[in-house]
Structures are given as C-alpha cells and as structure tokens.
Amino acid sequence: MITFVLSVKHYQNCNSYEFLWKMLEQTLVSICNQTDKNFEVIVVSNKTLTQFDDTQYISKVKFIEVNWNPPAKPNKWQINNHISENLGHKNVRLDKGSKFLLGISSISQIKTENHYVMLVDADDFIHKHLATYINSSSADLLRICKGFQLGIKNKYRYHNSKFYNICGTCNIHKLDILKKYLNLKNIKNNSSQSDIISSTDDYFLKKVLGGHRFSYDFFTKRGYKSESVSFPAVDYNCSHNEQHSNKNSKQGTKLLTDELIQNFSIKTLESFSLE
C-alpha cells in the first residue's frame, strides 16, 4: 500500500491559486492513473476549490483543509539579502512540513507491514508504474535518482542521476518508520499549526518533511535499508511561476513525446505554456 501525501501552497502566496489548483488536478490525474490501484491520496491545503466528481478520485482522494496563516516571505526590498531569503525558505519548509505531517497523521491508524508514504509536490507528475514498484519493495526508504524536468513550451530535460537534488518529489518512506519520529497521538484534522509543530522536532519538520535533500541521509545514517527506484519515476514541473522558488524553467532541449505523456498521464499541456 502506498499513500501519496500532497502539500498545497498557501493561496495568499500564489500569483493565481486557480491556476495552481488546475495543476494540482493534473497531478491527481497522474497519480490516480497508476496501474497498481493499491494506493490512496491525501491533499492538505488552506482552501479547497474543487471536489472531483470522477469516480476514480472519489474513492482515492481525501482533502484536508486547514486554516493556517500563510508562511511569511522576505520583504521585497530585502530580497537580495541572503539572510532574509533563507528565512523565507525556512518559513516555506515549515508550512510544507506541517501539512505533510498532518497528512501522515490521518493514515497513522492503518496497520500494514509495508505501508509506504510518498511526499509529493502538488504540481508534479508521477510515472504510472511507480505504485507497482513501491508495493513490491521491502526497503525502508526509496529514493528517485532519475527523472524529467518539464520546462516551458513543453520541452524537457532528462536527469539520469541525483535527480533528488533538484526535485522534492523523490522520497518514499515506510509509514512505521516515520511514526517513530512523530508524536501523532493527539493530532486531528482540525489541529492548529502550533499543535502540529510541537509534535516533532524542528529539524525533522523543516528538513526531513519540509525539505527534500535531507531525508535520505537522516534515515540511512540511522541504519535503515534504502533502495533507488530503477527508472525515471517523476516529471518535475518547472514550467510555471507558482513554485516556492518563484522561478520557472526554460531548460529543455527535447519536446515531450507521446510515450512520456502516457507514462506520466499528462492530461493537457495548454496549462503550462508560460513564455
């Protein structure tokens, strides 16, 4: 069993929340088209714009809405100040980590020996065979080392190693292992963000959950068994300006192929046509 947990950027920090939600819908299409149907999806956001009426979503996707303040961003006049920029990123990681933790807490009562959790950014695409691969694994931690980076004009770049350094949707953990570092006993869907934050330590919340470069080292240094996914399993969507970095990618030399579109269930491409 695999649970995909998605953290959605706060609507007050978006250029267009409606546009962001359209990208989320495509991500959900990508996830729900897994060939192995032994999965579920949890979406944590500050505002739910759409309840999907497709039968595959009704049975697979759960929405959790929170009433939390937006993460503070550095002042515009301080944007070149390295300290201020770092503070902005820390606030973002705190918000993402809190939402991921809340999503994890809602599946904490499920008792299966090989129940996995994948933390997914709400604008990326997932390979249709990833759930099949994960559900056949016995590793404590899986990491995606190969993937695609989608840029503007429907062009992409392939990364054949260290993809996890640029993409946050790259870590899959066993649920039982995550629970060892989280105090989930009193966490409810309506818990305050301060209650969520107090349920684990600052490093685990901001770095292991809210970041993506620290999770693998955290667990492998503690002796957990790791495995690299053998194929490019994620398409990292950099074709827009709603990323937390506020950057869109012009990188890409190859046009998306029909095979890639089918493997990642990219429903439409018109939404990602930024110039």
Protein Blocks (a to p, Z undefined) as FASTA:
>chain_A
ZZdddddddfklpfblklmmmmmmmmmmmmmmpfblcbcdddddfbdfbdcfbfklmmmp
ccddddddddddddfklmmpmklmmmmmmmmmmmmmmmmmmmmmmmmmpccfklccdddd
fkbccdfklmmmmmmpcbfbdcdfbdcdddehhiacddfehklmmpmblcccdfklmmmm
pcfklgcfkbcfklmmmmpcfklmmmmmmmmmlmmmmmmmnopacdddfbdfbdcdfkbc
kbfnlpacfbdjbdcdfklmmmnopabfklmmcZZ
